[in-house]
Amino acid sequence: MVLYDDPRILRAIAHPTRNRVLHELSAAGSLRAADIARRIDVPANQASFHLRQLAKYGLVEEDPDAGRDRRDRVWRLVDPDGIRFRTADMLAQPGGRAAYTVFRRNAVEWGQHLVERAFAETEGESDRRNISEWSVRLTADEAHQLAREVEEVVERFRDAGRAAPQGEDRDTYSVFLLVQPYPDLPEGD
């Protein structure tokens, strides 16, 4: 597992298109810029630009074994398990707090977007999503164990999706997990 501590990386992945590129590569394993462009509905040259930016920060790399020939550029995550940060080390570096603030703001906005989208009335999509919330009593160790076990299930499905034939009818799904002590109600409620 690669642990990143460069604040510039947070700024790089705070960009919504780059973040989506990373999610597509995480789900699929390896993809060409044209494949990514088609999946996220951007021009191929824009997908290529974002891939090069992500490569500049060591987040993605070419996958020479996946190409049809030497000219066929296929990309993959440097760490197939995803991107993990050493937050304390990052915050201690110059520009770290500012980069983390931008990243956190975008992450919160994205989480809100996911929840709003999940509850939106979209014709024909109700069978393509599942919204669940549970309350369970746990110790801190049990909470870590629960999160790890759910991650293992997601990883199993992710690995199966990566191994599936490219022509299969599959979409990229977002799995958003929060395991935390039950929060206080917002002020004013």
Buried (B, 14 or more C-beta within 10 A) or exposed (E): EEEBBBBBBBBBBBBEBBBBBBBBBBBBBBBBBEBBBEBBEBEBEBBBBBBEBBBEBBBBEBBEEBBEEEEEBBBBBBBBEBBEBEBEBBBEEEEBEEBBEBBEEBBEEBEEEEEEEBEEEEEEEEEEEEEEEEEEEEEEEEBEEBBEEEBEEEEEEBEEBBEEEEEEEEEEBEEEEEBEEEEEEEEEE
